[in-house]
Amino acid sequence: MPKKKKAKKVKKVKKRKLTNKLKSAPKIVEKKSTIPGPDEKPEIKKIKKQPTEKRIYNLKDFVVYPKHGVGKISAIEKAKIGEIDIQFYKILIEKEKLTLTVPINQQSKLRPIASINQINKCISILKTKPKIKRTMWSRRAQEYDQKINSGKIYELAEVVKDLNKNTDIIADQSYSERQLFEKAYERLKSEFEAVLKSSSEDVQKKMDKALGRINLSESAE
């Protein structure tokens, strides 16, 4: 009797081993063929329009292009290159008498003009004391130029503030220093004009007052 019992146990162990092997065996998955048959037509996707960025500007909107400053959208035009329809902005930079063509899907460099709050913050920056750095002028000039062309209004205000000498005497500034100051000053002024919708004279008075230059212009008169 004990011999028969042992035989039954061996059979059970063998069955378990077989089921475990079947479970662990790799499953064969049939892959559907992606090759179209003789009656099927392959699907061809065509890009008919260029992808657009989120920001959409309208005609006569003011925008800022970092390397050139404030401009106005004078036209929104279309052109077809191959199978792609391209839309682009025509931007008039009045100060430089220049017209830029910027595709709508490549407008990452553009930004809308500042808000009133940002203008007020710029005035606060102009009122602060200039930062005097002891580094060589060539290095500082490069830093100022990068800030001017960054397209960031606060950095532009900092350049105007740092290069302001509170004087109209040319001898008190080097030629390159005065050039950078005037470039930054005019670029900031043009954005002030667009945001505040004020005349060039009124904006100049506002900026000069913040810079402490107003007394100089009054005494000259």
Backbone hydrogen bonds in HBPLUS format (Angstrom, degrees):
<---DONOR---> <-ACCEPTOR-->    atom                        ^
c    i                          cat <-CA-CA->   ^        H-A-AA   ^      H-
h    n   atom  resd res      DA  || num        DHA   H-A  angle D-A-AA Bond
n    s   type  num  typ     dist DA aas  dist angle  dist       angle   num
A0006-LYS N   A0002-PRO O   3.42 MM   4  6.64 154.2  2.49 142.8 148.3     1
A0007-ALA N   A0003-LYS O   3.38 MM   4  6.68 150.3  2.48 143.3 150.5     2
A0008-LYS N   A0004-LYS O   3.28 MM   4  6.65 152.4  2.37 151.2 157.5     3
A0009-LYS N   A0005-LYS O   3.33 MM   4  6.65 155.6  2.39 148.5 154.1     4
A0010-VAL N   A0006-LYS O   3.28 MM   4  6.53 153.8  2.35 149.3 155.2     5
A0011-LYS N   A0007-ALA O   3.27 MM   4  6.54 154.6  2.34 146.9 152.7     6
A0012-LYS N   A0008-LYS O   3.21 MM   4  6.53 155.1  2.27 148.0 153.9     7
A0013-VAL N   A0009-LYS O   3.19 MM   4  6.43 156.9  2.24 148.9 154.2     8
A0014-LYS N   A0010-VAL O   3.11 MM   4  6.34 154.8  2.17 147.0 153.5     9
A0015-LYS N   A0011-LYS O   3.08 MM   4  6.38 151.7  2.16 146.7 154.0    10
A0016-ARG N   A0012-LYS O   3.13 MM   4  6.39 157.2  2.18 147.9 153.4    11
A0017-LYS N   A0013-VAL O   3.12 MM   4  6.37 156.6  2.18 147.7 153.4    12
A0018-LEU N   A0014-LYS O   3.15 MM   4  6.40 152.6  2.23 144.9 151.6    13
A0019-THR N   A0015-LYS O   3.09 MM   4  6.40 158.6  2.14 151.3 156.3    14
A0020-ASN N   A0016-ARG O   3.04 MM   4  6.23 157.4  2.09 150.2 156.3    15
A0021-LYS N   A0017-LYS O   3.07 MM   4  6.25 149.9  2.16 141.6 149.4    16
A0022-LEU N   A0018-LEU O   3.08 MM   4  6.35 150.6  2.17 144.0 151.5    17
A0023-LYS N   A0019-THR O   3.04 MM   4  6.26 151.8  2.12 144.4 151.8    18
A0024-SER N   A0020-ASN O   3.05 MM   4  6.25 159.5  2.10 147.4 152.1    19
A0025-ALA N   A0021-LYS O   3.09 MM   4  6.10 122.7  2.43 135.7 148.8    20
A0040-GLU N   A0037-GLY O   3.27 MM   3  5.16 140.1  2.44  95.6 106.7    21
A0085-ASP N   A0048-LYS O   3.15 MM  37  6.29 157.5  2.20 136.6 142.4    22
A0061-ASP N   A0058-ASN O   3.13 MM   3  5.57 151.7  2.22 135.1 133.4    23
A0060-LYS N   A0073-ILE O   2.82 MM  13  4.91 161.7  1.85 147.3 149.2    24
A0073-ILE N   A0061-ASP O   2.95 MM  12  5.54 162.9  1.98 156.3 161.1    25
A0063-VAL N   A0071-GLY O   2.88 MM   8  5.46 163.2  1.91 153.3 158.5    26
A0071-GLY N   A0063-VAL O   2.83 MM   8  5.46 161.9  1.86 162.0 164.2    27
A0064-VAL N   A0111-ARG O   2.82 MM  47  5.32 156.6  1.88 159.4 165.5    28
A0111-ARG N   A0064-VAL O   3.18 MM  47  5.32 136.9  2.37 135.1 146.7    29
A0065-TYR N   A0069-GLY O   2.93 MM   4  5.18 167.1  1.95 145.6 141.6    30
A0068-HIS N   A0065-TYR O   2.88 MM   3  5.55 151.6  1.96 129.1 138.2    31
A0069-GLY N   A0065-TYR O   2.68 MM   4  5.18 150.1  1.77 165.9 161.7    32
A0072-LYS N   A0092-LEU O   2.96 MM  20  5.25 155.7  2.02 138.0 141.7    33
A0092-LEU N   A0072-LYS O   2.83 MM  20  5.25 165.5  1.85 155.4 151.0    34
A0074-SER N   A0090-LYS O   2.78 MM  16  5.60 147.3  1.88 154.2 164.6    35
A0090-LYS N   A0075-ALA O   2.85 MM  15  5.05 156.7  1.90 156.6 153.0    36
A0077-GLU N   A0088-PHE O   2.99 MM  11  5.58 150.1  2.08 164.7 166.2    37
A0088-PHE N   A0077-GLU O   2.93 MM  11  5.58 157.3  1.98 154.4 159.1    38
A0079-ALA N   A0086-ILE O   2.76 MM   7  5.19 147.0  1.87 149.3 159.5    39
A0086-ILE N   A0079-ALA O   2.69 MM   7  5.19 173.6  1.69 175.0 173.4    40
A0081-ILE N   A0084-ILE O   2.92 MM   3  5.40 156.9  1.98 165.1 164.1    41
A0084-ILE N   A0081-ILE O   3.12 MM   3  5.40 160.5  2.15 127.9 127.6    42
A0104-ILE N   A0087-GLN O   2.95 MM  17  5.83 172.0  1.96 140.8 141.9    43
A0089-TYR N   A0102-VAL O   2.81 MM  13  5.17 166.1  1.83 146.7 143.4    44
A0102-VAL N   A0089-TYR O   2.93 MM  13  5.17 160.6  1.97 148.1 153.7    45
A0091-ILE N   A0100-LEU O   2.81 MM   9  4.97 164.4  1.83 145.9 151.3    46
A0100-LEU N   A0091-ILE O   2.74 MM   9  4.97 161.0  1.77 147.3 149.7    47
A0093-ILE N   A0098-LEU O   2.67 MM   5  5.08 172.0  1.67 168.9 170.0    48
A0096-GLU N   A0093-ILE O   3.24 MM   3  5.70 132.5  2.48 107.6 118.7    49
A0097-LYS N   A0093-ILE O   2.93 MM   4  5.84 111.4  2.41 142.3 160.8    50
A0098-LEU N   A0093-ILE O   3.12 MM   5  5.08 166.1  2.14 138.3 141.5    51
A0097-LYS N   A0094-GLU O   3.22 MM   3  4.85 150.6  2.31  93.9 102.7    52
A0106-GLN N   A0103-PRO O   2.97 MM   3  5.26 160.6  2.01 112.8 117.7    53
A0110-LEU N   A0107-GLN O   2.98 MM   3  5.34 141.8  2.13 107.7 118.7    54
A0119-ILE N   A0115-SER O   3.05 MM   4  6.39 150.6  2.14 147.0 155.3    55
A0120-ASN N   A0116-ILE O   2.94 MM   4  6.23 157.2  1.99 150.7 156.6    56
A0121-LYS N   A0117-ASN O   3.00 MM   4  6.27 145.9  2.12 139.9 149.2    57
A0122-CYS N   A0118-GLN O   2.95 MM   4  6.22 146.6  2.07 140.7 149.8    58
A0123-ILE N   A0119-ILE O   3.01 MM   4  6.38 149.4  2.11 147.5 155.4    59
A0124-SER N   A0120-ASN O   3.11 MM   4  6.41 149.9  2.20 139.5 147.4    60
A0125-ILE N   A0121-LYS O   2.98 MM   4  6.32 145.9  2.10 143.1 152.5    61
A0126-LEU N   A0122-CYS O   2.95 MM   4  6.29 155.8  2.01 149.2 155.3    62
A0127-LYS N   A0123-ILE O   3.17 MM   4  6.41 134.9  2.38 139.4 150.4    63
A0128-THR N   A0125-ILE O   3.12 MM   3  5.43 148.8  2.23 106.6 115.5    64
A0139-ARG N   A0136-MET O   3.16 MM   3  5.54 125.6  2.47 105.4 117.9    65
A0140-ARG N   A0136-MET O   3.09 MM   4  6.42 160.4  2.13 152.0 158.1    66
A0141-ALA N   A0137-TRP O   2.71 MM   4  5.83 159.3  1.75 157.3 162.9    67
A0142-GLN N   A0138-SER O   3.23 MM   4  6.34 148.4  2.34 132.9 140.1    68
A0143-GLU N   A0139-ARG O   3.14 MM   4  6.45 153.0  2.22 143.7 150.7    69
A0144-TYR N   A0140-ARG O   2.86 MM   4  6.17 158.6  1.91 153.6 159.5    70
A0145-ASP N   A0141-ALA O   2.96 MM   4  6.10 156.9  2.01 144.0 150.4    71
A0146-GLN N   A0142-GLN O   3.05 MM   4  6.25 152.6  2.12 143.1 150.0    72
A0147-LYS N   A0143-GLU O   3.07 MM   4  6.33 152.0  2.15 145.0 152.3    73
A0148-ILE N   A0144-TYR O   2.95 MM   4  6.23 154.8  2.01 149.7 156.6    74
A0149-ASN N   A0145-ASP O   3.07 MM   4  6.28 157.6  2.12 146.5 151.7    75
A0150-SER N   A0147-LYS O   3.28 MM   3  5.04 160.4  2.32  97.7 103.1    76
A0156-LEU N   A0152-LYS O   3.12 MM   4  6.39 149.4  2.22 148.1 157.4    77
A0157-ALA N   A0153-ILE O   2.99 MM   4  6.24 154.1  2.06 145.3 151.6    78
A0158-GLU N   A0154-TYR O   3.02 MM   4  6.27 146.2  2.14 140.1 149.2    79
A0159-VAL N   A0155-GLU O   3.14 MM   4  6.42 148.6  2.24 142.4 149.4    80
A0160-VAL N   A0156-LEU O   3.16 MM   4  6.49 161.9  2.19 150.2 154.5    81
A0161-LYS N   A0157-ALA O   2.97 MM   4  6.16 158.4  2.02 145.7 152.0    82
A0162-ASP N   A0158-GLU O   2.85 MM   4  5.98 160.4  1.89 147.9 153.2    83
A0163-LEU N   A0159-VAL O   2.97 MM   4  6.02 152.0  2.05 148.9 155.3    84
A0172-ASP N   A0169-ILE O   3.16 MM   3  5.78 154.1  2.23 114.7 121.5    85
A0173-GLN N   A0170-ILE O   3.09 MM   3  5.67 167.0  2.11 119.2 123.0    86
A0178-ARG N   A0174-SER O   2.95 MM   4  6.15 161.3  1.98 154.1 158.5    87
A0179-GLN N   A0175-TYR O   2.95 MM   4  6.16 153.9  2.02 146.6 154.4    88
A0180-LEU N   A0176-SER O   3.06 MM   4  6.26 161.0  2.10 145.7 149.4    89
A0181-PHE N   A0177-GLU O   3.03 MM   4  6.24 157.9  2.08 145.4 152.0    90
A0182-GLU N   A0178-ARG O   2.92 MM   4  6.12 167.5  1.94 153.3 156.0    91
A0183-LYS N   A0179-GLN O   2.98 MM   4  6.14 154.3  2.04 146.3 153.7    92
A0184-ALA N   A0180-LEU O   3.00 MM   4  6.16 167.4  2.02 151.3 154.2    93
A0185-TYR N   A0181-PHE O   2.79 MM   4  5.87 161.6  1.82 152.7 159.1    94
A0186-GLU N   A0182-GLU O   2.94 MM   4  5.92 168.3  1.95 145.6 148.6    95
A0187-ARG N   A0183-LYS O   3.13 MM   4  6.18 154.3  2.20 140.2 147.6    96
A0188-LEU N   A0184-ALA O   2.96 MM   4  6.10 158.5  2.01 149.3 154.9    97
A0189-LYS N   A0185-TYR O   2.88 MM   4  6.01 155.2  1.94 145.7 153.6    98
A0190-SER N   A0186-GLU O   2.97 MM   4  6.11 153.9  2.04 143.2 148.9    99
A0192-PHE N   A0188-LEU O   3.00 MM   4  6.31 153.8  2.07 148.4 156.2   100
A0193-GLU N   A0189-LYS O   2.92 MM   4  6.20 156.9  1.97 151.3 157.2   101
A0194-ALA N   A0190-SER O   3.17 MM   4  6.35 155.8  2.23 138.0 143.5   102
A0195-VAL N   A0191-GLU O   3.00 MM   4  6.16 159.1  2.05 150.4 155.5   103
A0196-LEU N   A0192-PHE O   2.83 MM   4  5.79 167.3  1.84 155.4 159.2   104
A0197-LYS N   A0193-GLU O   2.82 MM   4  5.25 125.0  2.12 130.9 142.6   105
A0203-VAL N   A0199-SER O   3.11 MM   4  6.33 162.8  2.14 154.1 158.8   106
A0204-GLN N   A0200-SER O   2.99 MM   4  6.10 154.3  2.06 142.7 150.1   107
A0205-LYS N   A0201-GLU O   3.07 MM   4  6.31 156.8  2.12 147.2 152.6   108
A0206-LYS N   A0202-ASP O   3.08 MM   4  6.31 155.2  2.15 143.2 149.8   109
A0207-MET N   A0203-VAL O   2.93 MM   4  6.19 161.2  1.97 154.0 158.5   110
A0208-ASP N   A0204-GLN O   2.83 MM   4  5.93 165.9  1.85 152.0 156.6   111
A0209-LYS N   A0205-LYS O   2.95 MM   4  5.97 147.8  2.05 140.9 149.2   112
A0210-ALA N   A0206-LYS O   3.25 MM   4  6.47 156.2  2.31 139.8 145.4   113
A0211-LEU N   A0207-MET O   2.95 MM   4  6.23 143.8  2.09 145.0 156.0   114
A0212-GLY N   A0208-ASP O   2.91 MM   4  5.92 112.5  2.37 133.1 148.4   115
A0213-ARG N   A0208-ASP O   2.67 MM   5  4.74 151.3  1.75 151.7 151.6   116
A0212-GLY N   A0209-LYS O   3.23 MM   3  5.07 148.4  2.33  94.3 103.7   117
A0216-LEU N   A0213-ARG O   3.13 MM   3  5.39 127.6  2.42 102.8 115.9   118
A0217-SER N   A0213-ARG O   3.33 MM   4  6.74 155.0  2.39 152.8 158.7   119
A0218-GLU N   A0214-ILE O   3.05 MM   4  6.26 151.5  2.13 146.5 154.6   120
A0219-SER N   A0215-ASN O   2.95 MM   4  6.08 156.8  2.01 143.1 148.9   121
A0220-ALA N   A0216-LEU O   3.08 MM   4  6.22 142.9  2.23 138.5 148.3   122
A0221-GLU N   A0218-GLU O   3.23 MM   3  5.29 131.0  2.49  94.9 107.0   123
